[in-house]
Amino acid sequence: MLLAPLLFLLLLGTASTASAHAALESTDPADGSVLKSAPRTVTLTFSESVALLDDSFRVYDPDNRRVSTSSAHHAKGAGDTASVTLPGKLGTGTFTVAWRVVSADSHPVSGAFTFSIGKPSATTTPVATAPTEDPLTGTLYDMARYVAYIAAALLIGTAAFLALCRPPDPTVLDKPIRTGWWTLLAATLALLLLRSPYEAGTALTTAFEPSAIPKTLTTRPGEALAARVVLLAATAVFLLRLRGRDRFGRLTTATGTALAIGLALTWASAEHASAGIQVPVAMTSTVLHLLAMSVWLGGLTALLTTLYRSPSLDAAPVARFSRLAFTSVTVLVVTGIYQSWRGLGSWNALTGTSYGRILLVKLGAVVLLLAAAGWSRQWTNRLTGAEVRLRVPELVRTGADGAPASTGDGPPSAGDGGTAPEAADDSQDRLRRGLRRSVLVEVAVGVAVLVVTTLLTNTLPGRAAADAQQTATPAGIPAASVTTVPFRVGDAGGKVQITLDPGRVGENSVEAVVYGPDGGFATVPELRLSFTLPAQKIGPLDAGIKDEGGYWGTNSLNLPIAGTWTMKVTVRTSDVDQVSVSRDVRIVR
């Protein structure tokens, strides 16, 4: 019950700026800028350190030909920058820069922007700001990550159940442990193989190039995956030496705990916790969160397996796991609140960002998981109580030395034995069946929580998204109004991107760029723009834009009153074909 108020308090708190997933803060030259002379370099600045790829930059000239550049490097050695040197003679017109880097938390980010030399020009180069990524490579990589999380939970949780809950027949858990180990190894090797094409956004076939894996092993994610393989080898040796044991000493338990912590660190050192604010605290929290999740959900799977394969399981191991699960849930709540605050940074990000909305889904799934856990706990208490009630009469019927106790001179009556033991056994079987059902529901919901958790690790955190937005539009500086107006004339179509700068009352400059259906710049014989303020019966005011050679513009549009203006765009594509489209534009004081 304390989760909601604590989450409210922590989300509304303040902290210094952070991000996980690098956000682009600035470009030099600036996006859309018009330069008098060619720049010597192109430099990007990010919100955190980034790793560079062989093909981090692709620069295209106005004729869509790739420009020869230097290899990508960090500007002045700063890890949060990416830079490339341009050739001495570039010519005039609009150039397109496509970029792709890997953020400190191992996720690739990409985008594109344009700049012009002399004056903008028509160009056929499509400008795509979404990540350029081969769909099959990305899908397979994400699937391997899901499988790795589930396998880690199965391996660590089953081992913890075996060591701490002491089931009567440990051999029934040999198969889950082997399955978890082999599956985690296979998923890790798959991630190693797919890492290079995943970073570069290339086809799956590039994973088999001779340089792919050696290159991956020089990166932090590659090092973490390699360390996981080594730890899994050590874990295999450790488990083989313990095979057949039903009791574990302190040294054995400490060794197993160290291996589990090491495995968890291979995630924490290469994902969100490794970038942003409070990195040591965040990594510690992530390790504890992953271990608690594994002990709970993997332990549930072990308990379910034991319940099905050991019908005579008594209540003691179940009661021990119930206490262990309560401890795990407590750790999950504390670390989950911290990670939510760190990833979100504000209450608005909870509903205003993809990360926040996925986090709400996870919170709902966790609530269902807690409800299922409460249901399981009720069955556990009933099973424990039934065993106590069964043992008390047995103790009464026996003496301290185990001999039958006699309360009279005559022989025991025929009804003393009766059917009470059989009824008690039937009751316990019913309770075990109920517990199996509740644990099965708990495991199913737990798998869903794991899937949502994996989605979160691949989503730009709300704090980083807010930082990127603030960088794009600094507080106190009026942002230009940008409106995109789609149009269609006959079988042809396109869109007009209209920028009003500053988009406020008074003088405004107008820049209108026409794009064709392929996303590249297009030319039209005529483009007209007019503004009307219906509420004040003002207009239409002709913007008087002129063809500036690649775009249409003017620096003398005067919009005298704040309000919602109707902007009418008329596009003529031939001597006889034209279309007019209207959009509302908000002009502020």
Backbone torsions as a table, in degrees:
resi	resn	phi	psi	omega
1	MET	NA	-20.8	-178.8
2	LEU	-82.7	-9.7	-174.4
3	LEU	-61.3	-47.5	-175.6
4	ALA	-61.9	-52.2	-179.9
5	PRO	-63.2	-36.2	178.4
6	LEU	-64.5	-40.7	179.1
7	LEU	-63.4	-41.0	177.4
8	PHE	-59.6	-47.6	-176.5
9	LEU	-63.5	-42.4	-176.5
10	LEU	-74.2	-35.6	178.9
11	LEU	-66.8	-32.0	-178.0
12	LEU	-84.9	-2.7	177.9
13	GLY	-73.9	174.2	179.9
14	THR	-118.2	155.4	177.5
15	ALA	-158.7	170.3	179.7
16	SER	-71.9	165.1	-176.2
17	THR	-64.9	142.5	176.4
18	ALA	-153.9	165.1	173.5
19	SER	-159.0	156.3	174.0
20	ALA	-139.0	123.1	-152.1
21	HIS	85.9	114.2	-179.5
22	ALA	-67.0	132.7	174.9
23	ALA	-106.8	134.9	179.5
24	LEU	-71.5	122.0	-178.5
25	GLU	-96.1	-37.0	-179.3
26	SER	-161.2	159.6	173.7
27	THR	-128.7	147.1	176.3
28	ASP	-133.1	107.2	7.3
29	PRO	-67.5	157.1	179.4
30	ALA	-70.1	151.8	179.1
31	ASP	-60.8	127.2	177.9
32	GLY	80.1	3.8	-176.9
33	SER	-75.4	154.6	176.2
34	VAL	-116.5	118.3	-174.2
35	LEU	-104.7	149.2	177.6
36	LYS	-76.3	-32.2	-179.6
37	SER	-136.8	163.8	-176.2
38	ALA	-69.2	136.5	175.9
39	PRO	-75.3	155.2	177.9
40	ARG	-85.0	-29.0	-177.4
41	THR	-139.1	161.5	167.9
42	VAL	-117.7	125.9	-176.0
43	THR	-130.0	132.2	176.0
44	LEU	-112.0	141.3	177.0
45	THR	-120.0	130.7	-175.3
46	PHE	-115.1	170.8	-178.5
47	SER	-80.1	-9.8	178.7
48	GLU	-155.2	174.6	-179.9
49	SER	-63.8	145.7	179.4
50	VAL	-131.8	152.8	173.5
51	ALA	-100.8	144.4	-175.5
52	LEU	-101.3	149.9	178.3
53	LEU	-107.8	166.9	176.9
54	ASP	-61.3	-31.0	-176.9
55	ASP	-116.9	43.2	-177.2
56	SER	-66.5	-29.2	-179.1
57	PHE	-123.2	138.7	169.6
58	ARG	-134.7	116.0	-177.7
59	VAL	-110.5	129.5	-178.3
60	TYR	-119.6	141.3	179.2
61	ASP	-85.9	178.4	-177.9
62	PRO	-60.2	-20.9	178.4
63	ASP	-94.5	14.6	177.4
64	ASN	66.1	27.1	173.9
65	ARG	-99.4	139.5	-177.8
66	ARG	-72.9	135.1	-179.8
67	VAL	-89.2	134.0	177.9
68	SER	-73.0	125.5	-178.1
69	THR	-129.1	172.9	173.6
70	SER	-75.5	173.4	174.0
71	SER	-70.9	153.0	-179.1
72	ALA	-68.0	144.1	178.9
73	HIS	-151.8	167.3	176.1
74	HIS	-84.4	129.6	-179.4
75	ALA	-67.6	123.7	179.6
76	LYS	52.9	29.6	176.8
77	GLY	75.5	5.7	-178.4
78	ALA	-79.3	122.8	-175.4
79	GLY	-67.9	-18.2	-179.2
80	ASP	-93.0	16.3	179.0
81	THR	-123.2	159.6	172.0
82	ALA	-138.4	131.2	-173.8
83	SER	-141.5	155.0	177.2
84	VAL	-145.3	143.9	179.9
85	THR	-93.7	133.6	-178.3
86	LEU	-95.0	157.9	176.8
87	PRO	-69.1	165.3	-174.1
88	GLY	-67.7	-37.4	-176.3
89	LYS	-116.1	112.8	-179.4
90	LEU	-107.6	-22.4	-174.5
91	GLY	84.3	-166.5	-178.7
92	THR	-115.0	165.1	178.8
93	GLY	116.8	-169.0	-175.6
94	THR	-98.5	128.2	-179.8
95	PHE	-110.7	145.2	-179.9
96	THR	-113.9	132.4	178.3
97	VAL	-115.4	117.1	173.0
98	ALA	-105.3	134.5	-175.3
99	TRP	-135.1	157.5	176.7
100	ARG	-155.0	126.3	178.8
101	VAL	-135.5	173.1	178.0
102	VAL	-115.6	123.3	-177.9
103	SER	-73.8	168.4	-175.4
104	ALA	-63.7	-21.4	180.0
105	ASP	-93.5	16.4	170.4
106	SER	85.8	0.3	-178.2
107	HIS	-94.7	130.9	176.6
108	PRO	-72.9	141.8	175.2
109	VAL	-130.3	148.6	-176.0
110	SER	-150.8	169.2	180.0
111	GLY	179.7	-170.9	-179.9
112	ALA	-156.7	155.9	175.5
113	PHE	-154.7	171.5	-179.3
114	THR	-128.1	155.5	168.1
115	PHE	-144.6	157.5	-176.8
116	SER	-123.2	147.7	175.4
117	ILE	-113.7	125.1	-177.0
118	GLY	83.0	-74.7	176.0
119	LYS	-157.9	154.1	179.2
120	PRO	-61.9	153.2	179.4
121	SER	-139.9	160.3	175.6
122	ALA	-65.9	135.6	179.0
123	THR	-141.1	146.3	-179.9
124	THR	-94.1	3.7	-179.1
125	THR	-74.7	118.4	178.2
126	PRO	-70.0	139.7	179.6
127	VAL	-104.4	106.0	-179.1
128	ALA	-114.3	125.5	179.3
129	THR	-98.8	-9.0	177.6
130	ALA	-78.1	154.5	179.9
131	PRO	-59.6	132.4	175.7
132	THR	-88.3	107.8	-172.6
133	GLU	-144.7	135.0	176.5
134	ASP	-67.0	124.1	-174.2
135	PRO	-60.1	-41.5	-177.8
136	LEU	-65.7	-43.6	179.2
137	THR	-61.0	-47.8	-179.7
138	GLY	-62.0	-40.9	-179.7
139	THR	-65.4	-46.2	-179.9
140	LEU	-64.3	-39.1	179.5
141	TYR	-64.2	-44.2	179.2
142	ASP	-64.2	-39.4	178.2
143	MET	-62.6	-40.5	178.6
144	ALA	-64.0	-36.6	178.1
145	ARG	-66.5	-42.4	176.8
146	TYR	-58.3	-48.8	-177.2
147	VAL	-62.4	-38.5	-179.6
148	ALA	-63.0	-42.6	177.9
149	TYR	-61.2	-47.0	-178.0
150	ILE	-64.6	-41.7	-179.5
151	ALA	-65.9	-39.2	177.6
152	ALA	-62.8	-41.5	178.4
153	ALA	-63.2	-41.8	-179.7
154	LEU	-65.3	-44.6	-177.9
155	LEU	-66.7	-54.4	-175.6
156	ILE	-67.8	-43.4	-177.5
157	GLY	-66.4	-40.4	179.2
158	THR	-66.0	-42.3	178.1
159	ALA	-62.9	-40.6	178.7
160	ALA	-65.3	-41.2	177.7
161	PHE	-61.9	-41.6	-179.2
162	LEU	-64.0	-41.9	-175.0
163	ALA	-80.5	-35.9	-171.3
164	LEU	-101.3	-25.9	-177.5
165	CYS	-100.7	-15.7	172.3
166	ARG	51.1	66.3	176.4
167	PRO	-66.0	153.9	-175.4
168	PRO	-66.6	-28.6	-179.1
169	ASP	-125.1	89.5	-177.2
170	PRO	-63.9	-21.3	-174.4
171	THR	-66.1	-22.6	-179.1
172	VAL	-69.2	-13.8	-179.5
173	LEU	-99.6	2.1	178.4
174	ASP	-60.9	-43.5	-177.0
175	LYS	-66.4	-46.2	176.4
176	PRO	-58.8	-38.3	179.4
177	ILE	-66.5	-44.7	178.2
178	ARG	-63.1	-41.8	179.6
179	THR	-61.8	-44.5	178.7
180	GLY	-62.3	-42.0	-177.9
181	TRP	-67.0	-50.2	-177.4
182	TRP	-65.5	-38.8	-180.0
183	THR	-66.8	-41.5	178.8
184	LEU	-65.8	-39.1	177.3
185	LEU	-63.2	-45.7	-179.1
186	ALA	-64.1	-42.2	179.4
187	ALA	-64.9	-38.7	-179.8
188	THR	-66.7	-43.3	177.6
189	LEU	-64.1	-37.3	176.8
190	ALA	-64.1	-40.9	177.9
191	LEU	-64.1	-39.0	176.4
192	LEU	-62.0	-42.4	-178.5
193	LEU	-68.5	-38.0	-174.8
194	LEU	-87.4	-11.4	-172.0
195	ARG	-60.1	-44.7	-176.9
196	SER	-63.1	-51.4	177.0
197	PRO	-67.0	-28.0	177.4
198	TYR	-65.5	-43.4	178.6
199	GLU	-65.2	-41.7	-175.7
200	ALA	-83.8	-13.8	-177.9
201	GLY	72.5	27.5	-174.7
202	THR	-102.4	178.3	-177.3
203	ALA	-69.8	161.9	-176.8
204	LEU	-61.9	-29.9	-176.7
205	THR	-62.9	-26.7	-179.3
206	THR	-69.6	-12.8	177.9
207	ALA	-66.3	-22.0	-176.0
208	PHE	-97.7	7.7	174.5
209	GLU	-68.7	144.3	-175.1
210	PRO	-57.6	-31.7	-176.0
211	SER	-87.4	-5.0	-171.3
212	ALA	-64.8	-57.0	-176.3
213	ILE	-68.4	-44.3	176.0
214	PRO	-56.3	-37.4	178.5
215	LYS	-67.3	-40.4	179.0
216	THR	-61.8	-38.2	-177.2
217	LEU	-69.6	-9.8	176.2
218	THR	-91.0	-4.9	179.9
219	THR	-99.0	161.6	-179.6
220	ARG	-64.3	-43.4	175.4
221	PRO	-60.6	-39.5	178.2
222	GLY	-64.3	-41.3	177.5
223	GLU	-62.7	-39.5	179.2
224	ALA	-65.3	-41.5	178.6
225	LEU	-66.7	-39.3	176.9
226	ALA	-64.0	-41.2	177.1
227	ALA	-62.1	-35.5	178.9
228	ARG	-64.6	-39.5	178.4
229	VAL	-62.9	-42.9	178.8
230	VAL	-63.3	-43.3	179.5
231	LEU	-65.1	-36.2	176.9
232	LEU	-65.9	-35.8	175.7
233	ALA	-63.9	-43.5	177.6
234	ALA	-64.5	-37.7	178.2
235	THR	-64.0	-38.7	178.5
236	ALA	-62.2	-44.5	177.9
237	VAL	-61.8	-43.9	-179.8
238	PHE	-60.8	-44.8	-177.9
239	LEU	-69.8	-36.3	178.9
240	LEU	-64.5	-36.9	179.6
241	ARG	-69.8	-25.2	-178.3
242	LEU	-93.7	0.2	-174.5
243	ARG	-60.0	129.2	178.8
244	GLY	92.8	-12.9	179.3
245	ARG	-78.1	147.4	174.3
246	ASP	-117.7	-0.2	176.1
247	ARG	-136.7	145.8	-175.0
248	PHE	-131.7	132.6	178.7
249	GLY	-80.4	179.4	-177.2
250	ARG	-65.5	-41.5	-179.6
251	LEU	-62.8	-42.6	178.8
252	THR	-62.9	-44.5	179.6
253	THR	-63.7	-40.9	179.7
254	ALA	-65.1	-39.4	178.8
255	THR	-64.6	-45.4	177.6
256	GLY	-61.3	-40.1	178.5
257	THR	-63.7	-41.9	179.3
258	ALA	-62.6	-41.6	177.9
259	LEU	-64.0	-40.3	179.2
260	ALA	-64.7	-41.8	178.3
261	ILE	-63.7	-41.4	178.6
262	GLY	-61.0	-43.4	177.3
263	LEU	-61.9	-42.9	179.3
264	ALA	-63.8	-34.6	178.9
265	LEU	-64.9	-26.3	179.4
266	THR	-67.9	-21.5	171.4
267	TRP	-84.8	-48.1	-174.8
268	ALA	-62.3	-33.2	-175.2
269	SER	-78.1	-8.1	-175.2
270	ALA	-129.9	11.9	-179.5
271	GLU	-129.7	-154.3	-169.3
272	HIS	-52.9	-36.1	-175.4
273	ALA	-65.4	-22.3	-175.2
274	SER	-83.0	-1.2	-179.6
275	ALA	-137.0	151.0	178.3
276	GLY	104.4	-153.4	-177.2
277	ILE	-85.0	155.4	170.6
278	GLN	50.1	51.3	-174.8
279	VAL	-58.6	-46.4	179.2
280	PRO	-59.6	-44.0	178.9
281	VAL	-65.0	-42.4	-178.6
282	ALA	-63.8	-41.0	179.6
283	MET	-67.3	-40.6	176.3
284	THR	-61.2	-44.7	179.3
285	SER	-62.3	-41.2	-179.1
286	THR	-65.9	-41.6	177.8
287	VAL	-61.2	-47.1	179.3
288	LEU	-63.3	-39.9	-179.4
289	HIS	-64.0	-44.7	-179.8
290	LEU	-66.5	-41.4	179.3
291	LEU	-66.6	-42.6	179.4
292	ALA	-63.9	-42.0	177.3
293	MET	-61.5	-42.3	-179.5
294	SER	-66.4	-44.2	-179.8
295	VAL	-62.8	-39.9	-179.0
296	TRP	-72.6	-58.4	-173.7
297	LEU	-73.5	-41.1	176.0
298	GLY	-67.1	-37.0	176.1
299	GLY	-64.6	-36.4	175.8
300	LEU	-60.5	-42.2	178.2
301	THR	-63.4	-41.5	177.7
302	ALA	-63.9	-41.5	178.4
303	LEU	-63.3	-42.8	179.6
304	LEU	-63.1	-43.0	177.8
305	THR	-61.0	-44.1	-179.7
306	THR	-64.5	-40.7	179.7
307	LEU	-62.7	-36.5	-179.1
308	TYR	-79.5	-34.9	-173.9
309	ARG	-97.4	-12.6	176.7
310	SER	-124.6	81.1	-176.1
311	PRO	-59.6	-25.4	-177.6
312	SER	-93.0	16.1	-179.7
313	LEU	-56.3	127.1	178.2
314	ASP	-84.6	-179.4	-172.1
315	ALA	-80.7	-15.3	-173.5
316	ALA	-61.3	-51.7	178.5
317	PRO	-62.3	-34.2	178.5
318	VAL	-65.2	-43.2	179.1
319	ALA	-64.8	-39.3	178.0
320	ARG	-62.8	-43.1	179.3
321	PHE	-66.6	-33.7	178.1
322	SER	-59.4	-42.6	177.8
323	ARG	-68.3	-40.2	179.5
324	LEU	-64.3	-40.6	179.3
325	ALA	-64.9	-38.6	178.5
326	PHE	-62.1	-42.4	176.9
327	THR	-62.9	-42.0	179.7
328	SER	-63.1	-42.1	179.6
329	VAL	-63.6	-39.7	178.2
330	THR	-60.6	-45.1	178.0
331	VAL	-63.5	-41.7	179.4
332	LEU	-61.3	-40.9	-179.5
333	VAL	-65.4	-47.6	-177.4
334	VAL	-64.1	-50.4	-179.1
335	THR	-69.2	-33.4	178.5
336	GLY	-65.3	-39.9	177.2
337	ILE	-63.0	-44.5	-179.7
338	TYR	-63.1	-45.8	-178.4
339	GLN	-66.9	-33.3	176.9
340	SER	-65.4	-45.2	178.2
341	TRP	-62.1	-43.0	-178.0
342	ARG	-66.6	-38.3	-178.1
343	GLY	-78.5	-29.8	-176.1
344	LEU	-92.4	-58.2	179.4
345	GLY	85.8	-23.6	-179.4
346	SER	-155.5	160.5	179.3
347	TRP	-67.4	-38.0	-178.2
348	ASN	-60.0	-32.6	-178.4
349	ALA	-67.3	-17.8	-179.0
350	LEU	-67.6	-33.1	179.4
351	THR	-112.5	-15.0	-174.5
352	GLY	-98.3	-0.2	179.7
353	THR	-131.4	157.8	177.3
354	SER	-62.0	-39.6	179.3
355	TYR	-59.7	-45.6	-179.5
356	GLY	-63.8	-41.2	-179.1
357	ARG	-68.0	-39.0	176.3
358	ILE	-66.2	-36.5	178.1
359	LEU	-63.3	-37.4	176.3
360	LEU	-63.2	-39.5	176.7
361	VAL	-62.4	-43.4	178.8
362	LYS	-63.8	-40.3	179.3
363	LEU	-61.4	-41.7	176.5
364	GLY	-62.7	-41.6	178.8
365	ALA	-65.5	-37.3	178.5
366	VAL	-66.2	-38.1	176.6
367	VAL	-60.7	-43.7	176.4
368	LEU	-62.3	-38.9	179.1
369	LEU	-64.1	-40.9	178.3
370	LEU	-65.6	-37.2	177.4
371	ALA	-64.4	-43.0	177.3
372	ALA	-64.0	-37.3	177.9
373	ALA	-65.0	-39.5	177.1
374	GLY	-63.2	-38.2	176.8
375	TRP	-63.0	-44.1	177.9
376	SER	-63.0	-38.6	-179.6
377	ARG	-64.0	-35.7	176.8
378	GLN	-63.8	-44.5	177.6
379	TRP	-63.5	-37.4	178.1
380	THR	-62.1	-45.4	179.6
381	ASN	-62.1	-39.2	178.9
382	ARG	-65.8	-42.1	179.8
383	LEU	-64.2	-43.1	178.4
384	THR	-63.0	-43.7	179.3
385	GLY	-63.8	-37.9	178.9
386	ALA	-63.8	-39.3	179.3
387	GLU	-66.2	-39.0	178.9
388	VAL	-64.0	-44.5	179.7
389	ARG	-64.5	-30.9	179.3
390	LEU	-74.0	-33.5	-175.2
391	ARG	-80.5	-29.4	-177.3
392	VAL	-62.4	-49.5	176.3
393	PRO	-60.7	-33.8	179.7
394	GLU	-64.1	-39.6	178.5
395	LEU	-68.1	-33.8	179.6
396	VAL	-68.4	-36.4	-177.4
397	ARG	-77.1	-10.6	-178.7
398	THR	-120.4	152.2	176.0
399	GLY	-84.9	-175.1	-179.0
400	ALA	-63.7	-29.5	-179.3
401	ASP	-92.8	5.6	178.1
402	GLY	90.9	-5.8	179.6
403	ALA	-77.4	151.8	179.9
404	PRO	-60.7	135.1	179.0
405	ALA	-87.8	141.1	-179.2
406	SER	-119.7	134.5	179.5
407	THR	-112.0	3.7	-179.9
408	GLY	-157.1	175.2	-177.9
409	ASP	-82.9	-24.2	-175.5
410	GLY	-81.6	168.8	178.2
411	PRO	-72.0	158.9	177.8
412	PRO	-61.5	144.2	179.6
413	SER	-77.1	160.6	-178.0
414	ALA	-65.1	-25.0	-177.2
415	GLY	-83.5	-5.9	-177.7
416	ASP	-63.9	-40.8	179.5
417	GLY	-73.4	-48.6	174.6
418	GLY	50.5	-153.3	179.8
419	THR	-114.7	11.3	-178.3
420	ALA	-58.9	-46.5	178.5
421	PRO	-59.7	-40.4	179.8
422	GLU	-64.8	-40.4	178.0
423	ALA	-63.5	-38.8	178.8
424	ALA	-65.3	-40.5	177.9
425	ASP	-62.7	-42.1	178.4
426	ASP	-61.5	-40.4	179.6
427	SER	-64.1	-42.7	179.0
428	GLN	-65.6	-38.5	176.8
429	ASP	-61.2	-40.6	179.1
430	ARG	-64.1	-40.3	179.7
431	LEU	-67.3	-38.7	177.9
432	ARG	-65.3	-39.2	177.5
433	ARG	-63.7	-40.9	177.0
434	GLY	-63.3	-41.1	178.8
435	LEU	-65.7	-39.0	178.1
436	ARG	-61.3	-42.0	179.9
437	ARG	-63.9	-44.7	-178.0
438	SER	-66.7	-38.4	178.7
439	VAL	-68.3	-37.0	177.7
440	LEU	-61.3	-42.5	176.6
441	VAL	-63.1	-41.8	-179.4
442	GLU	-62.0	-41.6	179.1
443	VAL	-64.6	-43.4	-178.7
444	ALA	-61.9	-45.5	178.5
445	VAL	-66.9	-35.5	178.5
446	GLY	-62.6	-38.7	177.0
447	VAL	-63.0	-40.1	177.6
448	ALA	-62.4	-39.8	177.5
449	VAL	-62.2	-39.9	178.4
450	LEU	-62.8	-41.5	179.8
451	VAL	-63.4	-44.6	179.2
452	VAL	-65.2	-37.8	177.7
453	THR	-60.9	-41.2	178.6
454	THR	-65.2	-37.8	175.5
455	LEU	-60.9	-40.2	179.9
456	LEU	-62.1	-40.2	-177.9
457	THR	-67.9	-15.0	-179.3
458	ASN	-107.2	13.7	-176.8
459	THR	-116.6	140.0	177.7
460	LEU	-60.4	118.3	-179.3
461	PRO	-59.1	151.1	-177.6
462	GLY	-59.3	-36.2	179.4
463	ARG	-63.0	-41.9	178.9
464	ALA	-68.7	-39.1	178.6
465	ALA	-62.9	-40.7	178.4
466	ALA	-66.1	-39.3	178.6
467	ASP	-62.4	-42.5	-179.9
468	ALA	-64.2	-38.9	179.7
469	GLN	-67.0	-41.0	178.9
470	GLN	-66.0	-35.1	178.2
471	THR	-67.7	-38.8	-179.5
472	ALA	-67.2	-33.9	179.3
473	THR	-132.2	85.8	-177.3
474	PRO	-58.1	143.5	-178.5
475	ALA	-62.0	136.6	176.9
476	GLY	88.7	-9.0	-179.9
477	ILE	-107.5	120.8	-178.0
478	PRO	-59.5	131.6	179.1
479	ALA	-88.8	142.6	176.1
480	ALA	-66.2	146.7	177.3
481	SER	-88.8	121.5	-179.0
482	VAL	-118.2	124.2	-179.1
483	THR	-127.4	131.8	176.8
484	THR	-106.9	125.2	-175.6
485	VAL	-117.9	106.2	175.8
486	PRO	-71.3	149.7	175.9
487	PHE	-145.0	159.7	176.7
488	ARG	-146.1	128.7	176.7
489	VAL	-124.1	107.9	-175.7
490	GLY	62.7	-126.1	179.6
491	ASP	-89.6	-6.9	-177.9
492	ALA	-98.7	154.4	179.6
493	GLY	-155.7	179.9	179.5
494	GLY	170.1	-154.7	178.6
495	LYS	-153.1	155.4	176.5
496	VAL	-117.9	123.4	175.7
497	GLN	-98.7	116.9	-173.9
498	ILE	-114.0	124.3	-179.8
499	THR	-113.1	122.9	172.7
500	LEU	-106.6	121.2	-176.6
501	ASP	-124.8	116.1	13.4
502	PRO	-95.5	6.1	-178.2
503	GLY	75.4	32.2	-176.8
504	ARG	-129.8	172.2	177.7
505	VAL	-59.7	136.6	179.0
506	GLY	109.7	-154.9	-177.6
507	GLU	-68.0	134.5	176.9
508	ASN	-133.9	143.4	169.3
509	SER	-92.7	147.6	-178.3
510	VAL	-122.5	133.6	173.3
511	GLU	-133.2	117.9	-179.3
512	ALA	-117.2	122.5	-179.0
513	VAL	-116.6	130.4	-179.5
514	VAL	-98.3	128.9	177.8
515	TYR	-112.6	141.2	177.0
516	GLY	-83.8	179.9	-179.1
517	PRO	-64.3	-20.3	179.3
518	ASP	-87.1	0.7	-179.3
519	GLY	88.2	-6.5	178.5
520	GLY	-88.8	166.1	178.0
521	PHE	-63.2	144.4	179.1
522	ALA	-132.4	156.1	177.0
523	THR	-110.1	143.9	177.3
524	VAL	-131.7	152.6	-179.1
525	PRO	-66.0	-31.5	-176.4
526	GLU	-153.2	142.6	175.9
527	LEU	-140.5	124.0	179.3
528	ARG	-120.5	149.4	-176.1
529	LEU	-140.2	128.7	177.0
530	SER	-138.7	156.1	-175.9
531	PHE	-127.9	137.3	178.2
532	THR	-133.2	137.9	175.3
533	LEU	-110.6	91.1	-174.2
534	PRO	-58.9	-36.6	-176.2
535	ALA	-62.6	-29.8	-179.1
536	GLN	-109.7	4.6	-178.8
537	LYS	54.2	45.3	178.3
538	ILE	-108.5	134.0	174.9
539	GLY	105.5	179.5	8.4
540	PRO	-77.6	142.1	176.2
541	LEU	-103.1	120.1	179.4
542	ASP	-76.3	125.2	-179.0
543	ALA	-70.0	-24.0	179.2
544	GLY	65.8	38.9	-179.4
545	ILE	-74.5	150.2	-178.5
546	LYS	-127.5	154.4	177.6
547	ASP	-71.1	115.5	-178.7
548	GLU	-101.7	13.7	179.3
549	GLY	85.7	71.2	-178.7
550	GLY	112.2	-22.0	174.4
551	TYR	-151.1	163.5	178.3
552	TRP	-109.4	136.1	-175.9
553	GLY	-160.3	170.2	174.1
554	THR	-159.5	155.7	177.7
555	ASN	-113.1	13.2	-171.3
556	SER	-131.0	35.2	174.7
557	LEU	-85.2	122.1	-179.0
558	ASN	-109.7	115.7	175.6
559	LEU	-110.4	105.1	-165.6
560	PRO	-80.8	-18.8	-172.1
561	ILE	-131.0	141.2	175.7
562	ALA	-73.0	150.6	178.7
563	GLY	149.9	-173.8	178.6
564	THR	-94.2	106.8	-179.2
565	TRP	-91.9	147.4	173.4
566	THR	-95.4	117.6	-180.0
567	MET	-99.7	119.9	179.7
568	LYS	-103.8	122.7	-178.7
569	VAL	-110.3	124.2	177.8
570	THR	-116.2	121.8	-178.0
571	VAL	-115.1	123.1	174.6
572	ARG	-108.9	122.2	-175.9
573	THR	-101.4	-14.5	176.9
574	SER	-155.7	-172.7	-179.5
575	ASP	-65.2	-26.3	-174.9
576	VAL	-121.4	-9.9	-175.2
577	ASP	-107.8	123.7	174.0
578	GLN	-153.7	162.5	179.5
579	VAL	-146.8	148.6	177.1
580	SER	-120.6	134.1	180.0
581	VAL	-132.1	139.1	-178.5
582	SER	-114.6	144.9	175.7
583	ARG	-140.8	148.5	175.8
584	ASP	-84.4	138.7	179.2
585	VAL	-129.6	129.3	-179.8
586	ARG	-90.2	121.5	176.9
587	ILE	-109.9	126.8	-176.4
588	VAL	-110.0	167.8	-179.6
589	ARG	-76.2	NA	NA
